Amino acid sequence: MKTSAPHSTPTARRPGRGVRTSSWSSALLTLFALGAFVSAGAPARAAAAETALPAPPDFKGRINRIAVDSIPDWPRPVTAPANAPNIILIILDDVGFAAASTFGGVAETPELDRLAGEGLRYNRFHVVGICSPTRASILGGRNHHRLGFGTIAPWAAGFPGYNSVWQKKHATVAEVLRRNGYSTAAFGKWHNTPSWEMTPSGPFDRWPTGLGFEYYYGFIQGDVNQYEPPLYRNTIPVEPSRTPEEGYHFTTDIVDETIRWLRVHELTAHKKPYFIYFAPGATHAPLHVPPEWIERYRGKFDQGWDRMREETLARQKRLGVVPADAVLSPRPAAFPAWDTLSAEQKRLYARQEEINAAFLAHTDHEIGRLLAAVRAGRNYENTLIMFVTGDNGATGEGGMDGTYDNAVSIGVPYRTWQEYSRHFDELGGRLIYNHHPTPWAWANDTPFQWCKQIASHLGATRQPMVVSWPARIKDRGGVRSQFTHVIDVAPTFYEAAGITPPAEVDGVAQEALDGLSFLETFHDAKAPSKRRVQYFEVAGNRAIYEDGWMASALHSLPWDASKRTDDYDNEKWELYNLDEDFSQARDVAALYPEKLEHLKRVFHREALANQVYPLVSAKTGPQYTFEGRPANLGWGPNAASVRGRPDPFEGKTEFVYYPDLPRFSVWSVPRLLGPHRITAKLEIPANGAEGILISQGGRYGGFAFYIKDNRLVYESNFFGRSISTLTSETTLPRGAVEATYVYARTTSEPWGGGRGKLYINGQLCGEGDIKPFWPLETLGVGRQFGTPVSSAYRVPFRFTGKLETVTINLLPP
């Protein structure tokens, strides 16, 4: 059943709009000839303004032949409806239903507690189950496949429901609010731009500033090092204002930026309401948090995940955020019981979860600073704050030992827990890609089954939400249990602001919203749930909800590549009566087979209506090719092609870089898995020189071509697991120098490695075996951005000689 708001039905474009200047001039001359005058308020224009954005000009003056006989009138800025509230939308990353103390968790979240005490807690609010899709739906008011976000942006596939291309017929809530008199700004994580458009040259219409936000500050990818992130201000790459040694942390930074923006807004646009989208990177891996916060949680998880779930459920019942008859869903057979672990495993796993809880607590503290600034500002009473604690459930991607890194995505085994245990005192710091074990994710999703990506079950899709609006919400501290979904957020904002969603934006007819406003629940705890049907699907894991019942089909587990399959026909479907089984703990498929078959048909109907097909699993899409052959290239930037995906470098084999160019994202540089040559033309002064010639990536993978100790060096960092180093046997001369690195593969597999050679002025000066690199960060010329590829130097390690050019040539296989 398509659940679309009646007022959002698209209408045909009105004829007669967009009159050319020449036509207007002719019409004006005709009016003058008739002795007439021009005034505003024509009924046709008023009608057009009700259905389309922007509204046509509405001149209210009078025009005669000369100015002294005419009455001027200036175009007026669009103003928001009377009493339209400020709106703040906060969404965290990878936080489970039961992680925050506000919903029974161990991590102390006093700021979220305070906000809930001033407003409402929603305990049946739902998200998509993974990052980009949830974020698209919350801003777009439509189901994620309809928006082209059936998966995260880097995993885009060439089908309408999965291509990551945000179309003009789906105006965002930011765009609509901006066109209706709001100031708009976004801060933090953005993961909804097609990878092939993430270049310094754009196009920028699917960056935040192209999708309705007048200002943006944050990072544009799935995750970053919280201490050394690649930042953007609007569309311009910028660097952090401080170093980690000076106390820099990304969450603190974006709070400072948001407060600064608010204060400027108060000074220069105090009559306008604002819309702020605030999306920290927390608590997505890598889990990076100041050590003093970690120490607050020492010993808090020694009881293990099994006992913690029991304690959490008891707290949830005392808080009233789950029904008194709620039960724990059983522990999956794939998860070990805590009591079966060794003492050393328990010590490591408990520490990893201490870090995760500390990250959330630190984030809550920083958001508290933002909320304090909002409360101190103008019109706080009329400020609607919606705080969604996660874009999906807690993440189980860390694996059973919490040792995930991106090497796993190309089939390399997880690191061992023993290796992480040897770095126990470094955990939580910037040198390690910190994660936590999968069973902790399950525990943070208490009382539900499973976790992030497994959208067949509530552990991935049910998230706490807190709503505060002092001027309108009087049931302070109340709990709401209506079935709501992330697509309902935008329509709720529209109704709160008194705005009708447009049928047309910039001449493009808008598709109907899927979301339904739940504004009525702000003042009525017993308001019925408007949402009767909702489908869920991520990576083949799928579910369908209808009138209190949910059918679920588990397809794959993100941490277990061995069980990924394209067989959807022989999977077991489960059935749950969620009105009687809050936790989704009792499968009643055997008792109600006809109900299950009915719901499977409903899923199929909804899938057809929302571009869900073809189902694209973690195995089938995206499909990479390397030199014309299928290849496992993980999720990202080294992919030579993804079955026809747009490629800004198609056919290009030579890339000439100059010093002082901007930072280049991993998606805007040539892919260097195959044979290639790097040639740097430089001049070394009499007293010598050192520094980066060119580098791409950083601590978790990349390469660096540099000079140190008067020798030429090339290093390749394989996922932070191993480093291949070539150093010239001869020293560098003074004066003009041509430094060259040449790589040739010695196997047919892209990750099989090859042979690297160094040349100084055409003379071979070093060679050796090279393991290919995986670039997770950016490219810099004459300096290193972000984190260092190697421990042999410190960022930025600027080249101290004169660098003319660095040329990369892609060579034939």
C-alpha positions, 0 to 999 in steps of 0.5 A: 500500500502506498502511504502518501500524504494527500497534499503531496500529490504531484500536479502538472506544470502550469503553463505560461511561466518563465516569460522571456524578457523580450515578451515582457518588454513587448507586453509592457509597451502595449500597456503603455500604448493603451495608457494602462499601468502594471500592478501586482496581485494577479490571481493566476500568479497567486495560484502558481505560488501555492503549487510551485517553488520558487513563487513568481515575482509579485510586483506591487508598485506601479509603472508608467512611462517615466519614474516620477509618475511610477511607484517602486516596489522591491522584491521581498525576501521569502518569509517563513509562515507565522510562528514557524519554529526553529528546527534542529535534527540530530542523528548519531551513527551506529548507536543501538536502541539500548546504548544510551542511559536515556533508554536503559544503557550503560553510557551516561547521557545526561544531556539526552536525559534532560532533553527527554525530560523536556519533551517526549521519548519515542520507543517505536521509531524506525530507521532503514538499518544502514547509514546512507539510506536512513539519511536519505529518507530522513531528509527526503521524506521518501523510502530509501530505494525510491531515492536511489539509496538502497545501499550506502553511496560507495556500494551503489549499483546500476539500478534505479533503487541503488544508484545513489543519484539524488534526483531533482524530483525529490526535493529535500526538507532542507530545500523546501524549508529554505525556499519557505524562508528558513536559514539552513545549515548542516554539520558533520557526516554526509554520506549521500553524494555519488562517489564519482561526483566527489571531486574538486570540480563537482558537480556539486548539486548532490553535495549538501549545499546543492541539496538545500543547505546554505552552509556545510561543515564536516566530512563527506564519506562513511567514517573518519579518524576523529582526530585527523579528519578530511574536512570540507567547508561547503565544497572546499577542502579545509584542514582541522584548526588544531592538531590532536596534540592540541586537543582536536576532536571532530565532535568538539569541532562541529559543535564549535562550528554550529554554535558559531553559525548560530551566533552569526545567524542571531546577529544577521538573520534574527527574523528568520527561523533556522533548520540545523542538521547535526550529524556527528561521526560518533559512534561509527568506527574507528572509536576515537575518544579522549582517554579520560572519558574511557577511564570513566567506564573502566570495569563497567562491562566486566559482567559481559554481554549476557548479563548486561542484556538482563540488567539493561532490560530491567532498567528499560522497564523501570524507565517505561521505555519498553512494556513490562511484559517485554522479554529478551530475544534469545542469543544467536547460536553464532555468538559465544556465551560470555562465560565460555571466553578466556580471561584475556578475551574478557579483558580485551572485549570489556575494554573495547566496549568501555571505549564504545560507551565512552564515545557515546558519553563524550558525544552527549557531553558535546551536544550538551554544549550545543543545546546550551547555546540553543537555550541561551539564544533567541526563541528557544521555546519555539525550537523543535529539536528531534534527536534520533540516536542512530541511523541504524542499530549498533554495528556488528561489523567489528566481528566476533573479536572487534578487530575489523579493518577494511582488509576484511572487505576484500577477503582478508581474515580479521585480525586476531584478538591476540594482536589487539590484546598486545596493543591494549593500552593504545585502544581508543587512540588515533593509531588504531581502527578501534571497533567492538565485538559483534555480541556487544552490538547485539547487547546494545540493541537489547531487547531485540535480535541482531544489529546494523544491516540486518534490516529483517529484524528490529535490532537494525531498524528500531531506534530511540527518538527524543523530541522537544518543543517547549512551546508545544509539548506539554506532556514533558517526560512522556513516552510515545509508542506509535509506529513511526518511521524515518520517512515521517520526519520531513512531513512532521517538520512541514506540518509543524512549520505550516508549510505545504510540500510543493508539487513543483520545484524549479519546474520539476514536478515532485514525487509524492512523499511516502512519509506521514506526519506524526505531529498529532502525537506531540499532544496526544499520547493515544493518537493512532499510528498513521503508518499501517504498512512499511517495508524494510530491506538492506543487503537482501535482509528484508521485512514487512510490517502491516498493522502490528505484524511483521514478517522477516527474512534473514539473508546475510550477516555482515561479518560472515562473508562465507554465508553470502548468497544470491539464493532468495527463494529458499530462505526461512521467513519468520512471523511476529505479532509486534503488538504482543511481542515488543522484542520480536522474540517469538516466531509464530510463523507455524501458528499463522501460515496464512498470515505469513503468506499474506505478508510476503505478498505485501512485501512483494507489492511494496518492493515493486512500488519502491524500486527494491528489485533487483535485490542487490546483496553484499555478494552481487553488488556492486560488481567490480571488474579489473582489467576486464575481469571480475575482481574482489575490490572491496567497497571502494576507491581502487575499483577500476570500474563497477559495471558501467558506473560513471567514471570521471577518469575514463580513458585518461592515463596521464595525470599531472599534479602541481604543488599547492593544489587542493586536497583530492578525495580518494574518489577523485584520483587515478586508481593505482592497483595496476602498472603505473609510473610516478615521475616527480620533477624537482630541484634540490638546493645546495643544503638538501631537501626533504618531504613528500613529493606525492602521497595518497591515503594515510595510517590505515592504507595508502602510499607515500613517495618522498625524500628523507635523509637525502634518499628517495623513498617509496612506501606502500601501506596495506590496510595498516597491516604491513608496509612495503618500503623501497629506499634508493641505494644512492643519494640525490644530487643537487639541482634539477632532479627527475625522481621516478617510481615504476610498479609492475604486477607480478600476479594476475590478481589485483591484490597479489602484489608486484615489483617496484623500482626507483630511478633518479635521473633515469638511473635505477637506484632501488627495487623490491617487492611491493604489496598494493595499497588501499587509500582511505584518505586523500591525495596531496602533492608536496605535503601529506594531508590527514594521517601519515602513511608511514611512521617515518615522518610527521604530517604535513612533511612539506617538501622543502625543495622546489617541486615543479610537477608530479605526473602519474601514468597508468601503464598497459597491463 
